[in-house]
């Protein structure tokens, strides 16, 4: 074919009808014809190149990484920071270089803290990523070759083998025991057995499409081939990526509250400056003097330390969480955790281990139970548990273990002193079960070598292996669907020998199978025979197996994580609602929720919602469903996203946990997305705000507790900063109203705001957790940071603080006069009194209701800040360089006595009020 003909052919390569049937509803021949490719030779290289130009590379659009310069600029978008930048600019414009520079230093310092903290978190997450470039095995021009997955195109014939990651979406066209793990995409914990010959109905759900393979899933065992049908953004994973883009981020509660606070501060500053200008004009003051007072009050009104302390508080919380295995990507996500009202959690791998474990065997003698560690076994009716190795000598248990390990393709290996299994999780569970009984798989397999096999097929629902015995006979071991095996069995194995399997015994086994399934176990039947000389054991002609001897029923479960149930109870005590979102079947999800204590056995059915019931809901329907539901079963990525969006519409602060591709859109939309670091896929980690490095659900609860502590500490230093700053405003305003000189210079106010404010406020940010922090209900996310009651507390305490400094200033004026020398002395006394009043007030701010002297916890950081700030204030009075900078004078013993009396007055008043309020509450 000429190059022109090839180009012409490439343009008409895929001729699709207007409304083609889905790929899973077509047989391999129809798919091959539609994709214009050969089921044996694959695409030719020229056709593949042409299609790559047509469809583009097989890569998903990246989430992108915020450039470092943008990350630094984001630290300055707060309205409070903008207000500080404005204040610094005005100071520079008026020639106050020192004052403007000091404010600018605070702003830059705040930005650097936030930048380096988030940059460190990003570096930690980068270390978790798998940097390997994916490669796929493709048949082109009739030859198998390894190519970068990014070069694959629709129509490529891909070879799938054990351990491979599926490189695109495709139709299975050949399969041999092919099993694919799809939990990250579908949420279904049981691996999917793939068949090439099955043609499914048009509306077959994603999790039930046994003839398709999807990008990002993993081949657990077997071998197969698939024709690529979709690449890049057109894959199921690509559609989930599109959902993520539609799931816009929401501002956190703290962002909203600080923004509201910033707007309030702007109004306060403008209002104060306007009132001062009006008052000064009415009293006939010089315009320059009025402007000086206005600048002083503006500096007093703006808490320069607020952005820095808020950022450092979040950074401290972020570092504490990182030490406990929770890596946050955004500072403000720390506090959002504390405001969480609903946690929507995935099941597989989050609440459960995603590790199948044998817990039960029912043999003719009765039901055996095994510990999770596999070291103890107990037969119903027995008085005591036995070591597994001892119990394994029981004939019935021994025979079941032999069948389980021989009819098995998994392998056991040791890692860090722990036994692990590779291959299909079900077979791995059976093999580990046999290994722990001390029946060595390698020795047994060597003694009884496999000579033939019948791979598992969904058509005949069993797997059989044929082994050569020492007597040159054939031992056939079979495992599979209990109903299928019972139909093939004529006898049953007992401790005393082989017995006939009559109708009554068969009915008993069938009832036992139903009972085990209803308890949430995955049940397999085990059987064997030694009379199978006529067995045709080839993959092409499996043939029926008859005359089997039934051994028993094995029950397996995906065990709950040890910490999951206590963590859910802690969340319940904290008033946090837990919703499970899973791809599992409705009965399975309901049973897991019952075991976790999320629902009672009586309510499990009513409170478990199937995904199909969510498709046509209107807003009122969503409100009704979310009001009663605890579990959502068979949900897709879109369902999870809609659940989160509707919860947020109803005012909830939603945290979402997950590890799969299908969790990613909900993780991004959530107020706080939590991805698993070990078993989580990269897309989930990209979408999340927090990554749990140990995959421990309890770590999330610890992070919520830390978030609550952070918010409580933010409330503490807001209490402290605002009462101190308001006291400064009231002091300056009161002296202006009384016709007195200004008690403080602008630089002195800036000194107070930068040192006396910041360091005690930082110490309050390190306050230990209050008792019972996880027994409190979540705070109302719609409630402002400063409520009316909180504002009134700040106001009356600020009046007390200001009155102490006003009395000290008035007394000093009376002692030293209002001339230049006397005024400097009086201003130094007022300056020092206000500084010490604020330092002592730190103890009041530790608790709004409890006495500063009655707190059981000791905050050494607070004592360090108090001592340090006191020494700095003494230096401001006696160090010559600081005297010149701040225009202070040395004080005598009489002055210190006046300051001590005035500084002690506020804590006495505030503690008396707290005592009276406590008496009223307990009366």
CORTA-V784740 format. One record per residue. N is the residue number from 1. RES is the residue in one letter. SS is DSSP state (helix for helix, strand for strand, loop for the rest). PSI is psi in radians with two decimals (NA if undefined). Layout:
N/RES/SS/PSI
N/RES/SS/PSI
//
This chain:
1/X/loop/2.33
2/X/loop/2.88
3/X/helix/-0.64
4/X/helix/-0.72
5/X/helix/-0.67
6/X/helix/-0.77
7/X/helix/-0.69
8/X/helix/-0.69
9/X/helix/-0.66
10/X/helix/-0.50
11/X/helix/-0.46
12/X/loop/0.42
13/X/loop/-0.98
14/X/loop/1.81
15/X/loop/1.73
16/X/loop/2.45
17/X/loop/2.86
18/X/loop/-0.74
19/X/loop/1.34
20/X/loop/2.64
21/X/loop/2.62
22/X/loop/2.70
23/X/helix/-0.65
24/X/helix/-0.26
25/X/helix/0.16
26/X/loop/2.64
27/X/loop/2.90
28/X/helix/-0.64
29/X/helix/-0.74
30/X/helix/-0.71
31/X/helix/-0.76
32/X/helix/-0.74
33/X/helix/-0.71
34/X/helix/-0.61
35/X/helix/-0.02
36/X/loop/1.06
37/X/loop/2.87
38/X/strand/2.32
39/X/loop/-0.25
40/X/loop/-0.72
41/X/loop/-0.37
42/X/strand/-2.84
43/X/strand/2.72
44/X/loop/2.72
45/X/helix/-0.78
46/X/helix/-0.73
47/X/helix/-0.71
48/X/helix/-0.72
49/X/helix/-0.74
50/X/helix/-0.71
51/X/helix/-0.57
52/X/helix/-0.66
53/X/helix/-0.60
54/X/helix/-0.79
55/X/helix/-0.30
56/X/loop/3.02
57/X/loop/2.67
58/X/loop/1.17
59/X/loop/2.56
60/X/loop/2.54
61/X/loop/2.27
62/X/loop/2.75
63/X/loop/-0.37
64/X/loop/2.63
65/X/loop/2.30
66/X/loop/2.17
67/X/loop/2.61
68/X/helix/-0.66
69/X/helix/-0.70
70/X/helix/-0.70
71/X/helix/-0.71
72/X/helix/-0.72
73/X/helix/-0.53
74/X/helix/-0.34
75/X/helix/-0.16
76/X/helix/0.31
77/X/loop/-0.11
78/X/loop/2.49
79/X/helix/-0.59
80/X/helix/-0.72
81/X/helix/-0.72
82/X/helix/-0.70
83/X/helix/-0.71
84/X/helix/-0.72
85/X/helix/-0.70
86/X/helix/-0.74
87/X/helix/-0.71
88/X/helix/-0.70
89/X/helix/-0.75
90/X/helix/-0.73
91/X/helix/-0.77
92/X/helix/-0.72
93/X/helix/-0.54
94/X/loop/0.08
95/X/loop/0.03
96/X/loop/1.29
97/X/helix/-0.74
98/X/helix/-0.82
99/X/helix/-0.81
100/X/helix/-0.69
101/X/helix/-0.68
102/X/helix/-0.77
103/X/helix/-0.71
104/X/helix/-0.67
105/X/helix/-0.74
106/X/helix/-0.77
107/X/helix/-0.80
108/X/helix/-0.71
109/X/helix/-0.76
110/X/helix/-0.78
111/X/helix/-0.68
112/X/helix/-0.66
113/X/helix/-0.89
114/X/helix/-0.72
115/X/helix/-0.88
116/X/helix/-0.56
117/X/helix/-0.81
118/X/helix/-0.57
119/X/helix/-0.68
120/X/helix/-0.71
121/X/helix/-0.70
122/X/helix/-0.69
123/X/helix/-0.68
124/X/helix/-0.73
125/X/helix/-0.63
126/X/helix/-0.61
127/X/helix/-0.38
128/X/helix/-0.26
129/X/loop/2.55
130/X/loop/2.07
131/X/loop/0.12
132/X/loop/2.45
133/X/loop/2.12
134/X/loop/2.44
135/X/strand/2.50
136/X/strand/2.64
137/X/strand/2.12
138/X/strand/2.49
139/X/strand/1.99
140/X/strand/2.45
141/X/loop/0.53
142/X/loop/0.05
143/X/strand/2.37
144/X/strand/2.29
145/X/strand/2.71
146/X/strand/2.22
147/X/strand/2.66
148/X/strand/2.36
149/X/helix/-0.43
150/X/helix/-0.29
151/X/helix/0.01
152/X/loop/2.62
153/X/loop/2.81
154/X/loop/2.32
155/X/loop/-0.25
156/X/loop/2.47
157/X/strand/1.93
158/X/strand/2.42
159/X/strand/2.25
160/X/strand/2.23
161/X/strand/2.94
162/X/loop/2.26
163/X/loop/-0.21
164/X/loop/2.57
165/X/strand/2.28
166/X/loop/2.19
167/X/loop/-0.17
168/X/loop/3.13
169/X/strand/2.48
170/X/strand/2.85
171/X/strand/2.19
172/X/strand/2.19
173/X/strand/-0.15
174/X/strand/2.44
175/X/strand/2.50
176/X/strand/1.76
177/X/strand/0.59
178/X/strand/2.09
179/X/strand/2.29
180/X/strand/2.33
181/X/strand/2.01
182/X/loop/0.31
183/X/helix/-0.63
184/X/helix/-0.43
185/X/helix/-0.76
186/X/helix/-0.36
187/X/loop/0.00
188/X/loop/2.14
189/X/loop/-0.44
190/X/loop/2.22
191/X/loop/2.70
192/X/strand/2.18
193/X/strand/2.20
194/X/loop/2.44
195/X/loop/2.37
196/X/loop/-0.46
197/X/loop/-0.16
198/X/loop/2.37
199/X/loop/2.05
200/X/loop/2.89
201/X/loop/2.78
202/X/loop/-0.74
203/X/loop/0.52
204/X/loop/2.23
205/X/loop/2.74
206/X/helix/-0.78
207/X/helix/-0.25
208/X/helix/0.14
209/X/loop/1.52
210/X/loop/0.00
211/X/loop/0.22
212/X/strand/2.68
213/X/strand/2.60
214/X/loop/2.56
215/X/loop/2.31
216/X/loop/-0.23
217/X/loop/2.95
218/X/strand/2.34
219/X/strand/2.05
220/X/strand/-0.70
221/X/strand/2.91
222/X/strand/-2.92
223/X/strand/2.62
224/X/strand/3.11
225/X/strand/2.57
226/X/strand/2.61
227/X/strand/2.17
228/X/strand/2.22
229/X/strand/-0.56
230/X/strand/2.54
231/X/loop/2.90
232/X/helix/-2.23
233/X/helix/-0.23
234/X/helix/-0.09
235/X/loop/2.94
236/X/helix/-0.67
237/X/helix/-0.64
238/X/helix/-0.67
239/X/helix/-0.64
240/X/helix/-0.65
241/X/helix/-0.67
242/X/helix/-0.67
243/X/helix/-0.66
244/X/helix/-0.67
245/X/helix/-0.57
246/X/helix/-0.31
247/X/loop/1.52
248/X/loop/2.54
249/X/loop/2.57
250/X/loop/2.55
251/X/loop/2.54
252/X/loop/2.82
253/X/helix/-0.70
254/X/helix/-0.69
255/X/helix/-0.79
256/X/helix/-0.73
257/X/helix/-0.72
258/X/helix/-0.57
259/X/helix/-0.75
260/X/helix/-0.70
261/X/helix/-0.69
262/X/helix/-0.75
263/X/helix/-0.68
264/X/helix/-0.71
265/X/helix/-0.69
266/X/helix/-0.80
267/X/helix/-0.70
268/X/helix/-0.82
269/X/helix/-0.82
270/X/helix/-0.71
271/X/helix/-0.77
272/X/helix/-0.83
273/X/helix/-0.68
274/X/helix/-0.77
275/X/helix/-0.71
276/X/helix/-0.76
277/X/helix/-0.76
278/X/helix/-0.80
279/X/helix/-0.74
280/X/helix/-0.68
281/X/helix/-0.73
282/X/helix/-0.59
283/X/helix/-0.08
284/X/loop/0.39
285/X/loop/2.74
286/X/loop/2.47
287/X/helix/-0.67
288/X/helix/-0.65
289/X/helix/-0.77
290/X/helix/-0.71
291/X/helix/-0.68
292/X/helix/-0.74
293/X/helix/-0.74
294/X/helix/-0.74
295/X/helix/-0.73
296/X/helix/-0.76
297/X/helix/-0.63
298/X/helix/-0.72
299/X/helix/-0.69
300/X/helix/-0.60
301/X/helix/-0.57
302/X/loop/2.04
303/X/loop/1.61
304/X/loop/-0.51
305/X/helix/-0.21
306/X/helix/-0.92
307/X/helix/-0.75
308/X/helix/-0.79
309/X/helix/-0.71
310/X/helix/-0.77
311/X/helix/-0.77
312/X/helix/-0.59
313/X/helix/-0.79
314/X/helix/-0.67
315/X/helix/-0.71
316/X/helix/-0.79
317/X/helix/-0.67
318/X/helix/-0.75
319/X/helix/-0.66
320/X/helix/-0.72
321/X/helix/-0.68
322/X/helix/-0.67
323/X/helix/-0.42
324/X/loop/0.17
325/X/loop/0.20
326/X/strand/1.90
327/X/strand/2.08
328/X/strand/2.51
329/X/loop/-0.32
330/X/loop/2.43
331/X/loop/-0.82
332/X/loop/-0.20
333/X/helix/-0.38
334/X/helix/-0.91
335/X/helix/-0.55
336/X/helix/-0.64
337/X/helix/-0.70
338/X/helix/-0.37
339/X/helix/-0.03
340/X/loop/2.30
341/X/loop/-0.40
342/X/strand/2.34
343/X/strand/2.04
344/X/strand/1.98
345/X/strand/2.47
346/X/strand/2.81
347/X/loop/-1.07
348/X/loop/2.11
349/X/loop/-0.19
350/X/loop/-0.97
351/X/loop/-0.45
352/X/strand/2.94
353/X/strand/-0.20
354/X/strand/0.67
355/X/strand/1.94
356/X/strand/2.40
357/X/strand/2.35
358/X/strand/2.17
359/X/strand/-0.32
360/X/strand/2.48
361/X/strand/2.22
362/X/strand/2.01
363/X/strand/-3.08
364/X/loop/-0.57
365/X/loop/-0.37
366/X/strand/-2.83
367/X/strand/2.19
368/X/strand/2.46
369/X/strand/2.47
370/X/strand/2.48
371/X/loop/2.78
372/X/loop/-0.55
373/X/loop/-0.24
374/X/loop/0.31
375/X/loop/-0.17
376/X/strand/2.55
377/X/strand/2.56
378/X/strand/2.31
379/X/strand/2.28
380/X/loop/2.31
381/X/loop/-0.30
382/X/loop/2.65
383/X/loop/-0.61
384/X/loop/2.76
385/X/loop/2.66
386/X/strand/2.63
387/X/strand/2.41
388/X/helix/-0.73
389/X/helix/-0.57
390/X/helix/-0.76
391/X/helix/-0.50
392/X/loop/-0.23
393/X/loop/-0.21
394/X/loop/2.28
395/X/helix/-0.75
396/X/helix/-0.75
397/X/helix/-0.68
398/X/helix/-0.74
399/X/helix/-0.70
400/X/helix/-0.73
401/X/helix/-0.69
402/X/helix/-0.81
403/X/helix/-0.72
404/X/helix/-0.66
405/X/helix/-0.47
406/X/helix/-0.70
407/X/loop/1.20
408/X/loop/2.36
409/X/loop/0.04
410/X/loop/2.98
411/X/strand/2.57
412/X/strand/2.43
413/X/strand/2.88
414/X/strand/2.36
415/X/strand/2.08
416/X/loop/0.73
417/X/loop/0.12
418/X/strand/2.38
419/X/strand/2.28
420/X/strand/2.82
421/X/strand/2.47
422/X/strand/2.64
423/X/loop/-2.78
424/X/loop/2.30
425/X/helix/-0.62
426/X/helix/-0.82
427/X/helix/-0.61
428/X/helix/-0.70
429/X/helix/-0.74
430/X/helix/-0.69
431/X/helix/-0.74
432/X/helix/-0.64
433/X/helix/-0.81
434/X/helix/-0.68
435/X/helix/-0.71
436/X/helix/-0.29
437/X/loop/-0.01
438/X/loop/0.28
439/X/loop/1.76
440/X/loop/2.11
441/X/helix/-0.72
442/X/helix/-0.73
443/X/helix/-0.75
444/X/helix/-0.70
445/X/helix/-0.52
446/X/helix/-0.66
447/X/helix/-0.63
448/X/loop/1.31
449/X/loop/2.52
450/X/strand/2.31
451/X/strand/-0.28
452/X/strand/2.93
453/X/strand/2.76
454/X/strand/1.86
455/X/loop/2.72
456/X/loop/2.46
457/X/loop/2.47
458/X/loop/-0.24
459/X/loop/-0.85
460/X/loop/-0.08
461/X/loop/0.64
462/X/strand/2.89
463/X/strand/2.44
464/X/strand/2.48
465/X/strand/2.53
466/X/strand/2.28
467/X/strand/2.53
468/X/strand/2.19
469/X/loop/3.00
470/X/loop/-0.45
471/X/loop/0.22
472/X/loop/0.51
473/X/loop/-3.09
474/X/strand/2.19
475/X/strand/2.17
476/X/strand/2.15
477/X/strand/2.33
478/X/strand/2.42
479/X/strand/2.61
480/X/strand/-2.79
481/X/loop/2.24
482/X/helix/-0.77
483/X/helix/-0.72
484/X/helix/-0.80
485/X/helix/-0.69
486/X/helix/-0.62
487/X/helix/-0.41
488/X/helix/-0.09
489/X/strand/2.45
490/X/strand/-0.21
491/X/strand/2.96
492/X/strand/2.62
493/X/strand/2.30
494/X/strand/2.91
495/X/loop/-0.45
496/X/loop/0.03
497/X/strand/-2.97
498/X/strand/2.29
499/X/strand/2.73
500/X/strand/2.44
501/X/loop/1.63
502/X/loop/-3.13
503/X/helix/-0.72
504/X/helix/-0.77
505/X/helix/-0.67
506/X/helix/-0.74
507/X/helix/-0.65
508/X/helix/-0.75
509/X/helix/-0.71
510/X/helix/-0.71
511/X/helix/-0.68
512/X/helix/-0.72
513/X/helix/-0.78
514/X/helix/-0.75
515/X/helix/-0.80
516/X/helix/-0.73
517/X/helix/-0.65
518/X/helix/-0.34
519/X/loop/0.09
520/X/loop/0.17
521/X/loop/2.58
522/X/strand/2.16
523/X/strand/2.32
524/X/strand/2.54
525/X/strand/2.60
526/X/strand/2.40
527/X/strand/2.91
528/X/strand/2.99
529/X/strand/2.67
530/X/loop/0.23
531/X/loop/1.11
532/X/loop/0.72
533/X/loop/-0.45
534/X/loop/0.19
535/X/loop/2.23
536/X/loop/1.79
537/X/loop/1.26
538/X/loop/2.71
539/X/loop/-0.53
540/X/loop/-0.59
541/X/loop/1.37
542/X/loop/-0.68
543/X/loop/2.71
544/X/loop/2.57
545/X/loop/2.20
546/X/loop/2.89
547/X/loop/0.58
548/X/strand/2.81
549/X/strand/2.06
550/X/strand/2.26
551/X/strand/-0.77
552/X/strand/-3.04
553/X/strand/2.27
554/X/strand/2.25
555/X/strand/2.26
556/X/strand/2.66
557/X/strand/2.69
558/X/strand/1.77
559/X/strand/2.62
560/X/strand/2.60
561/X/loop/2.46
562/X/loop/-0.61
563/X/loop/-0.11
564/X/helix/-0.87
565/X/helix/-0.83
566/X/helix/-0.63
567/X/helix/-0.69
568/X/helix/-0.66
569/X/helix/-0.69
570/X/helix/-0.74
571/X/helix/-0.72
572/X/helix/-0.76
573/X/helix/-0.54
574/X/loop/0.07
575/X/loop/0.31
576/X/loop/2.20
577/X/strand/2.41
578/X/strand/2.24
579/X/strand/2.30
580/X/strand/2.27
581/X/strand/2.02
582/X/loop/2.74
583/X/loop/-0.03
584/X/loop/2.94
585/X/loop/2.74
586/X/helix/-0.82
587/X/helix/-0.69
588/X/helix/-0.81
589/X/helix/-0.71
590/X/helix/-0.71
591/X/helix/-0.73
592/X/helix/-0.74
593/X/helix/-0.65
594/X/helix/-0.76
595/X/helix/-0.54
596/X/helix/-0.16
597/X/loop/0.25
598/X/loop/-0.59
599/X/loop/2.78
600/X/loop/2.81
601/X/loop/-0.59
602/X/loop/-0.58
603/X/loop/-0.12
604/X/loop/-0.74
605/X/loop/-0.78
606/X/loop/-0.48
607/X/loop/0.12
608/X/strand/2.08
609/X/strand/2.28
610/X/strand/2.54
611/X/helix/-0.57
612/X/helix/-0.41
613/X/helix/-0.03
614/X/helix/-0.25
615/X/loop/-0.62
616/X/loop/0.37
617/X/loop/2.42
618/X/loop/3.06
619/X/helix/-0.70
620/X/helix/-0.64
621/X/helix/-0.73
622/X/helix/-0.72
623/X/helix/-0.72
624/X/helix/-0.82
625/X/helix/-0.81
626/X/helix/-0.38
627/X/helix/-0.47
628/X/helix/-0.30
629/X/loop/2.55
630/X/loop/-0.39
631/X/strand/2.37
632/X/strand/2.09
633/X/strand/2.65
634/X/loop/0.60
635/X/loop/2.56
636/X/loop/3.13
637/X/helix/-0.69
638/X/helix/-0.72
639/X/helix/-0.77
640/X/helix/-0.73
641/X/helix/-0.76
642/X/helix/-0.65
643/X/helix/-0.81
644/X/helix/-0.79
645/X/helix/-0.74
646/X/helix/-0.59
647/X/helix/-0.74
648/X/helix/-0.63
649/X/helix/-0.57
650/X/loop/0.13
651/X/loop/0.14
652/X/loop/2.60
653/X/loop/1.98
654/X/strand/2.23
655/X/strand/2.41
656/X/strand/2.27
657/X/strand/2.56
658/X/strand/2.92
659/X/loop/-0.07
660/X/loop/2.96
661/X/helix/-0.69
662/X/helix/-0.13
663/X/helix/-0.30
664/X/helix/-0.83
665/X/helix/-0.74
666/X/helix/-0.63
667/X/helix/-0.71
668/X/helix/-0.70
669/X/helix/-0.52
670/X/loop/2.74
671/X/loop/-0.56
672/X/strand/1.94
673/X/strand/2.31
674/X/strand/1.96
675/X/strand/2.67
676/X/strand/2.28
677/X/loop/-0.53
678/X/loop/-0.90
679/X/loop/-0.03
680/X/loop/2.53
681/X/loop/2.86
682/X/helix/-0.62
683/X/helix/-0.69
684/X/helix/-0.74
685/X/helix/-0.67
686/X/helix/-0.67
687/X/helix/-0.42
688/X/loop/2.78
689/X/loop/-0.37
690/X/strand/2.47
691/X/strand/2.18
692/X/strand/1.91
693/X/loop/-0.37
694/X/loop/0.08
695/X/loop/0.53
696/X/loop/2.05
697/X/helix/-0.56
698/X/helix/-0.44
699/X/helix/-0.58
700/X/helix/-0.74
701/X/helix/-0.71
702/X/helix/-0.65
703/X/helix/-0.66
704/X/helix/-0.75
705/X/helix/-0.76
706/X/helix/-0.64
707/X/helix/-0.67
708/X/helix/-0.69
709/X/helix/-0.76
710/X/helix/-0.79
711/X/helix/-0.72
712/X/helix/-0.69
713/X/helix/-0.60
714/X/helix/-0.75
715/X/helix/-0.66
716/X/helix/-0.84
717/X/helix/-0.40
718/X/helix/-0.74
719/X/helix/-0.85
720/X/helix/-0.91
721/X/helix/-0.80
722/X/helix/-0.64
723/X/helix/-0.64
724/X/helix/-0.79
725/X/helix/-0.69
726/X/helix/-0.62
727/X/helix/-0.69
728/X/helix/-0.76
729/X/helix/-0.82
730/X/helix/-0.66
731/X/helix/-0.85
732/X/helix/-0.74
733/X/helix/-0.68
734/X/helix/-0.75
735/X/helix/-0.63
736/X/helix/-0.75
737/X/helix/-0.58
738/X/helix/-0.13
739/X/loop/0.27
740/X/loop/2.88
741/X/loop/2.86
742/X/loop/2.29
743/X/loop/-0.32
744/X/loop/2.52
745/X/loop/2.83
746/X/helix/-0.69
747/X/helix/-0.61
748/X/helix/-0.70
749/X/helix/-0.70
750/X/helix/-0.66
751/X/helix/-0.81
752/X/helix/-0.77
753/X/helix/-0.47
754/X/helix/-0.55
755/X/helix/-0.99
756/X/helix/-0.46
757/X/loop/-0.92
758/X/helix/-0.85
759/X/helix/-0.78
760/X/helix/-0.63
761/X/helix/-0.69
762/X/helix/-0.65
763/X/helix/-0.65
764/X/helix/-0.51
765/X/helix/-0.30
766/X/loop/0.29
767/X/loop/2.36
768/X/loop/2.84
769/X/loop/2.43
770/X/loop/2.59
771/X/loop/2.40
772/X/loop/0.46
773/X/helix/-0.50
774/X/helix/0.24
775/X/helix/0.13
776/X/loop/2.63
777/X/loop/2.65
778/X/loop/2.53
779/X/loop/2.71
780/X/loop/2.03
781/X/loop/-0.38
782/X/loop/-0.16
783/X/loop/2.35
784/X/loop/2.80
785/X/loop/-0.68
786/X/loop/1.73
787/X/loop/2.90
788/X/helix/-0.74
789/X/helix/-0.70
790/X/helix/-0.71
791/X/helix/-0.73
792/X/helix/-0.67
793/X/helix/-0.79
794/X/helix/-0.74
795/X/helix/-0.89
796/X/helix/-0.55
797/X/helix/-0.60
798/X/helix/-0.64
799/X/helix/-0.72
800/X/helix/-0.77
801/X/helix/-0.79
802/X/helix/-0.66
803/X/helix/-0.61
804/X/helix/-0.80
805/X/helix/-0.61
806/X/helix/-0.74
807/X/helix/-0.74
808/X/helix/-0.74
809/X/helix/-0.77
810/X/helix/-0.72
811/X/helix/-0.68
812/X/helix/-0.67
813/X/helix/-0.69
814/X/helix/-0.60
815/X/helix/-0.72
816/X/helix/-0.12
817/X/loop/3.04
818/X/loop/0.23
819/X/loop/-3.13
820/X/helix/-0.79
821/X/helix/-0.78
822/X/helix/-0.64
823/X/helix/-0.70
824/X/helix/-0.70
825/X/helix/-0.81
826/X/helix/-0.69
827/X/helix/-0.64
828/X/helix/-0.71
829/X/helix/-0.78
830/X/helix/-0.76
831/X/helix/-0.83
832/X/helix/-0.69
833/X/helix/-0.81
834/X/helix/-0.66
835/X/helix/-0.82
836/X/helix/-0.60
837/X/helix/-0.75
838/X/helix/-0.69
839/X/helix/-0.80
840/X/helix/-0.58
841/X/helix/-0.31
842/X/helix/-0.67
843/X/helix/-0.62
844/X/helix/-0.64
845/X/loop/-0.15
846/X/loop/-0.54
847/X/loop/2.44
848/X/loop/-0.42
849/X/loop/-0.55
850/X/loop/2.57
851/X/loop/2.51
852/X/loop/-0.42
853/X/loop/-0.11
854/X/loop/0.06
855/X/loop/2.30
856/X/loop/-0.54
857/X/loop/2.60
858/X/loop/2.21
859/X/loop/1.68
860/X/helix/-0.53
861/X/helix/-0.65
862/X/helix/-0.80
863/X/helix/-0.67
864/X/helix/-0.74
865/X/helix/-0.72
866/X/helix/-0.83
867/X/helix/-0.76
868/X/helix/-0.79
869/X/helix/-0.62
870/X/helix/-0.77
871/X/helix/-0.66
872/X/helix/-0.68
873/X/helix/-0.64
874/X/helix/-0.69
875/X/helix/-0.63
876/X/helix/-0.43
877/X/helix/-0.55
878/X/helix/-0.36
879/X/loop/2.14
880/X/helix/-0.75
881/X/helix/-0.73
882/X/helix/-0.57
883/X/helix/-0.74
884/X/helix/-0.69
885/X/helix/-0.74
886/X/helix/-0.07
887/X/loop/0.88
888/X/loop/2.94
889/X/loop/2.78
890/X/loop/2.48
891/X/loop/2.66
892/X/loop/-3.13
893/X/helix/-0.63
894/X/helix/-0.69
895/X/helix/-0.76
896/X/helix/-0.58
897/X/helix/-0.75
898/X/helix/-0.77
899/X/helix/-0.74
900/X/helix/-0.74
901/X/helix/-0.80
902/X/helix/-0.66
903/X/helix/-0.51
904/X/helix/-0.34
905/X/helix/-0.78
906/X/helix/-0.76
907/X/helix/-0.55
908/X/helix/-0.75
909/X/helix/-0.84
910/X/helix/-0.70
911/X/helix/-0.61
912/X/helix/-0.72
913/X/helix/-0.76
914/X/helix/-0.74
915/X/helix/-0.73
916/X/helix/-0.72
917/X/helix/-0.69
918/X/helix/-0.69
919/X/helix/-0.70
920/X/helix/-0.68
921/X/helix/-0.59
922/X/helix/-0.04
923/X/loop/NA
//
